[in-house]
């Protein structure tokens, strides 16, 4: 396109010199070629190119008493300025160029003032209008491209955040399943081994429960891992309030005395909230079994009109006034982090720390629900 523009002006200038200028066409030839060369730089230096064209137009007026197609060259130059610069710069350049051309016409061809300047102004206004339109269209397209790119980046970021959140959710589920199930299975195996000679029936019951717990853990892991293989796979039924009794029962069979107390109208129907309560109780009991070797644990779940409070308190290890370090198992701290993450989803908090001779986990989950009366259910200790 640059060569086409320069060639168009050169052809018009040479033809005008041969037809109109006559004997002075030889002197005009280098001026026309210089103007064509200046037009080749219209993209890199549009303002400087327009200034050079104005100077060459003045030289053409001095040689031929006419612009000799330099009004067309100025129009090409004004288009380049208007297409890449702001309207203020474009109009300023047009005014300076028109003023310089008018002065040159007054100096070298005053009789042609109206004709030469009139044609120059008409071509200049047309070039400014077309250049401004091209600039606005280019800016509009660039804005659309930027918006599309920003939308694509935002979509990609959302997908990455969703993927990270899903991975974190799977990691929490895997931790809860493995930590809980293996802890209970180890405790059941130890209990069965200790009682196999004294009470074969109790040992058989522990082995049966060990097998059932292992199968349940495998089924849960298959459901979780299926999500990694198939995006449309489902976790299956999530544990909730009705599964708390079974959860407590497994720990009782593992040799830990657990007292469960649920106060209020029961947990809300929100399955996510019920799962959070279930996992907090599960992780707390697992920690009491693995790290404290607790003999007695109290699980208290209380629902009010505004909150659901979960407290799990253990006795510190078989009734002894301190934790027996040699019998504890090291933990990575991810269990408490997972409980806090689950509580944070509902704007709640989890506090875990020493309580008397034992350990207490206290979780508060905000829940805004209409008052529907309170009932109390207590389960004793076996």
MARKOL-728555 format. One record per residue (C-alpha): y, z negated, x negated; residue in three letters. Coordinates in steps of 0.25 Angstrom, whole numbers, padded with zeros to 4 digits, always signed. Each point is the difference from the previous one (the first is absolute). Layout:
YZXALA/...
***
This chain:
+0000+0000+0000UNK/+0010-0003-0011UNK/-0003+0014-0006UNK/+0002+0006+0013UNK/+0013-0007+0003UNK/+0005+0004-0014UNK/-0005+0014+0001UNK/+0007+0002+0014UNK/+0013-0004-0006UNK/-0002+0009-0012UNK/-0003+0012+0008UNK/+0012-0002+0009UNK/+0009-0003-0012UNK/-0004+0013-0008UNK/+0000+0008+0013UNK/+0014-0005+0003UNK/+0005+0003-0014UNK/-0005+0014+0000UNK/+0005+0004+0014UNK/+0013-0008+0000UNK/+0004-0004-0014UNK/-0002+0014-0006UNK/+0004+0000-0015UNK/+0001-0015+0000UNK/-0015-0001+0003UNK/-0004-0001-0014UNK/+0009-0012-0002UNK/-0006-0007+0012UNK/-0014+0002-0003UNK/-0001-0012-0010UNK/+0008-0008+0010UNK/-0010+0003+0011UNK/-0012-0003-0009UNK/+0006-0013-0004UNK/+0001-0004+0015UNK/-0014+0004+0002UNK/-0004-0009-0011UNK/+0008-0011+0005UNK/-0007+0001+0014UNK/-0014-0002-0007UNK/+0005-0014-0003UNK/+0004-0003+0014UNK/-0012-0011+0002UNK/+0003-0007-0013UNK/+0015-0001+0000UNK/+0006+0005+0013UNK/+0014-0006-0002UNK/+0001+0006-0014UNK/-0006+0013+0005UNK/+0011+0001+0011UNK/+0011-0003-0010UNK/-0005+0011-0009UNK/+0000+0010+0012UNK/+0014-0004+0004UNK/+0005+0003-0015UNK/-0008+0013+0000UNK/+0006+0004+0013UNK/+0014-0002-0006UNK/-0004+0009-0011UNK/-0004+0010+0010UNK/+0013-0001+0007UNK/+0007+0002-0013UNK/-0008+0012-0004UNK/-0001+0007+0014UNK/+0010-0007+0009UNK/-0012-0003+0009UNK/-0011-0011+0000UNK/-0010+0011-0002UNK/-0012-0007+0007UNK/+0003-0013-0006UNK/+0003-0005+0014UNK/-0015+0002+0003UNK/-0003-0007-0013UNK/+0009-0012+0004UNK/-0008+0000+0014UNK/-0013-0001-0007UNK/+0006-0011-0009UNK/+0006-0008+0012UNK/-0014+0001+0007UNK/-0007-0006-0012UNK/+0010-0012-0001UNK/-0001-0003+0015UNK/-0015+0001+0000UNK/-0001-0011-0011UNK/+0012-0008+0001UNK/+0007-0009+0010UNK/+0010+0006+0010UNK/+0012-0006-0007UNK/-0004+0006-0014UNK/-0003+0013+0007UNK/+0014+0001+0007UNK/+0007-0005-0012UNK/-0006+0011-0008UNK/+0003+0010+0010UNK/+0015-0004+0001UNK/+0001+0001-0015UNK/-0007+0013-0001UNK/+0009+0006+0011UNK/+0012-0006-0006UNK/-0002+0006-0013UNK/-0004+0014+0006UNK/+0013+0000+0008UNK/+0008-0003-0012UNK/-0007+0011-0008UNK/+0003+0010+0012UNK/+0014-0004+0000UNK/+0001+0002-0015UNK/-0007+0014-0001UNK/-0001+0006+0014UNK/+0011-0006+0009UNK/-0001+0012+0009UNK/-0014-0003+0004UNK/+0001-0015+0002UNK/-0004+0000+0015UNK/-0011+0010-0002UNK/-0007-0006-0012UNK/+0003-0015+0003UNK/-0005+0002+0015UNK/-0013+0007-0004UNK/-0002-0012-0010UNK/+0003-0010+0010UNK/-0010+0006+0011UNK/-0011+0001-0010UNK/+0003-0014-0006UNK/-0001-0006+0014UNK/-0013+0007+0004UNK/-0006-0004-0014UNK/+0004-0015+0003UNK/-0006+0000+0014UNK/-0013+0006-0005UNK/-0001-0009-0012UNK/+0003-0012+0008UNK/-0011+0004+0010UNK/-0010+0002-0011UNK/+0003-0013-0006UNK/-0001-0008+0013UNK/-0013+0007+0003UNK/-0006-0003-0014UNK/+0005-0015+0002UNK/-0007-0001+0013UNK/-0013+0006-0005UNK/+0001-0010-0012UNK/+0002-0011+0010UNK/-0012+0004+0008UNK/-0008+0001-0012UNK/+0004-0014-0005UNK/-0003-0006+0014UNK/-0014+0007+0000UNK/-0003-0006-0014UNK/+0005-0013+0004UNK/-0009+0000+0012UNK/-0011+0004-0008UNK/+0002-0011-0010UNK/+0001-0010+0011UNK/-0012+0005+0007UNK/-0008-0001-0014UNK/+0005-0014-0002UNK/-0004-0004+0014UNK/-0014+0006-0003UNK/-0001-0008-0013UNK/+0005-0013+0006UNK/-0010+0002+0011UNK/-0011+0003-0010UNK/+0004-0012-0008UNK/+0000-0009+0013UNK/-0013+0005+0004UNK/-0006-0003-0014UNK/+0006-0014+0000UNK/-0006-0002+0014UNK/-0014+0005-0005UNK/+0001-0009-0012UNK/+0003-0012+0008UNK/-0011+0003+0009UNK/-0010+0002-0011UNK/+0005-0013-0007UNK/-0002-0008+0013UNK/-0014+0006+0002UNK/-0005-0001-0014UNK/+0006-0014-0003UNK/-0004-0006+0013UNK/-0014+0006+0001UNK/-0004-0002-0014UNK/+0005-0015+0000UNK/-0008-0003+0013UNK/-0013+0007-0006UNK/+0001-0007-0013UNK/+0001-0014+0008UNK/-0011+0004+0009UNK/-0009+0004-0012UNK/+0003-0013-0007UNK/-0003-0008+0013UNK/-0013+0007+0002UNK/-0004-0002-0014UNK/+0003-0015+0001UNK/-0007-0002+0013UNK/-0012+0009-0001UNK/-0009-0011-0004UNK/+0005-0012+0008UNK/+0003+0008+0013UNK/-0006+0014+0001UNK/+0006+0002+0014UNK/+0014-0002-0005UNK/-0002+0009-0012UNK/-0006+0011+0009UNK/+0012-0001+0009UNK/+0010+0001-0012UNK/-0008+0012-0005UNK/+0001+0007+0014UNK/+0015-0003+0000UNK/+0001+0005-0014UNK/-0007+0013+0004UNK/+0009+0002+0012UNK/+0013-0003-0008UNK/-0004+0011-0010UNK/-0003+0010+0011UNK/+0013-0003+0007UNK/+0008+0001-0013UNK/-0007+0014-0003UNK/+0004+0005+0013UNK/+0014-0005-0001UNK/+0001+0007-0014UNK/-0006+0013+0005UNK/+0011+0000+0011UNK/+0011-0002-0010UNK/-0005+0010-0010UNK/-0002+0010+0011UNK/+0015+0000+0001UNK/+0001+0004-0014UNK/-0009+0012+0002UNK/+0005+0004+0014UNK/+0014-0001+0004UNK/-0004-0001+0015UNK/-0010-0011-0002UNK/+0002-0013+0007UNK/-0002-0014-0005UNK/-0008-0004+0012UNK/+0003-0012+0009UNK/+0009-0010-0008UNK/-0003-0014+0000UNK/+0008-0009+0009UNK/+0001-0013+0007UNK/-0014+0001+0006UNK/-0006+0001-0014UNK/+0006-0013-0005UNK/-0012-0008+0005UNK/-0010+0009-0007UNK/+0008+0000-0013UNK/+0001-0015+0000UNK/-0015+0000+0003UNK/-0004+0007-0012UNK/+0008-0010-0009UNK/-0007-0011+0007UNK/-0013+0006-0003UNK/+0004+0001-0015UNK/+0001-0015+0000UNK/+0015-0002+0003UNK/+0004-0009+0011UNK/+0011+0008+0008UNK/+0008-0005+0012UNK/+0007+0010+0008UNK/+0011-0003+0010UNK/+0007+0010+0008UNK/+0012-0005+0008UNK/+0008+0008+0010UNK/-0003+0012+0009UNK/-0008+0007-0010UNK/+0005+0011-0010UNK/+0008+0012+0006UNK/-0007+0013+0003UNK/+0006+0007-0012UNK/-0012+0004-0008UNK/+0008+0000-0013UNK/+0005-0014+0002UNK/-0014-0005+0003UNK/-0005+0007-0013UNK/+0011-0006-0008UNK/-0004-0014+0005UNK/-0015+0003-0002UNK/+0002+0004-0014UNK/+0009-0012-0004UNK/-0011-0009+0005UNK/-0011+0008-0007UNK/+0008+0000-0013UNK/+0003-0015+0001UNK/-0014-0004+0003UNK/-0005+0009-0011UNK/+0009-0006-0010UNK/-0004-0014+0004UNK/-0015+0004-0002UNK/+0002+0007-0013UNK/+0011-0008-0007UNK/+0000-0014+0006UNK/-0015-0001+0004UNK/+0006-0007+0012UNK/-0009-0009+0008UNK/+0009-0001+0013UNK/+0011+0010+0004UNK/+0009+0000+0013UNK/+0004+0013+0006UNK/+0012-0002+0010UNK/+0006+0012+0007UNK/+0011-0003+0010UNK/+0008+0009+0008UNK/+0013-0003+0006UNK/+0010+0009+0008UNK/+0007+0004-0014UNK/-0011-0001-0011UNK/-0014+0000-0003UNK/-0003-0010-0011UNK/-0013-0001-0008UNK/-0004-0011-0009UNK/-0012-0001-0008UNK/-0002-0014-0008UNK/-0011-0004-0009UNK/-0004-0013-0006UNK/+0000+0004-0014UNK/-0015+0001-0003UNK/-0011-0007+0006UNK/+0009-0012+0004UNK/+0004-0003-0015UNK/+0014-0003-0003UNK/+0002+0011-0009UNK/-0004+0015-0002UNK/-0012+0000-0009UNK/+0004+0011-0010UNK/-0014+0003-0006UNK/-0005+0004+0014UNK/+0012+0009+0004UNK/+0000+0015-0002UNK/+0013+0007-0005UNK/+0008+0008+0009UNK/+0009+0012-0002UNK/+0011-0005+0010UNK/-0002+0013+0009UNK/-0005-0008+0012UNK/+0013-0008+0002UNK/+0008+0013-0003UNK/-0008+0007+0011UNK/+0003-0011+0010UNK/+0014+0000-0003UNK/+0001+0015+0002UNK/-0007-0001+0013UNK/+0010-0011+0005UNK/+0012+0008-0005UNK/-0004+0012+0009UNK/+0003-0009+0012UNK/+0012-0007-0007UNK/-0008-0012-0003UNK/-0003-0009-0012UNK/-0012-0006-0008UNK/+0001-0013-0008UNK/-0012-0004-0008UNK/-0001-0012-0009UNK/-0005-0014-0003UNK/-0001-0009+0012UNK/-0005-0014-0003UNK/-0013+0001-0007UNK/-0003+0014+0005UNK/+0007+0013+0003UNK/+0008+0005+0012UNK/+0004+0014+0004UNK/+0010+0000+0011UNK/+0004+0014+0006UNK/+0011+0001+0011UNK/+0000+0014+0008UNK/+0012+0002+0009UNK/-0004+0004+0014UNK/+0009+0002+0011UNK/-0007-0001+0014UNK/+0003-0006+0013UNK/-0005-0014+0003UNK/-0014+0000+0006UNK/-0005-0014-0001UNK/-0007-0007-0011UNK/-0015-0004+0000UNK/-0008-0006-0011UNK/-0014+0003-0006UNK/-0006-0008-0011UNK/-0013+0002-0007UNK/-0007-0011-0007UNK/-0006-0001-0014UNK/-0015+0002-0003UNK/
***
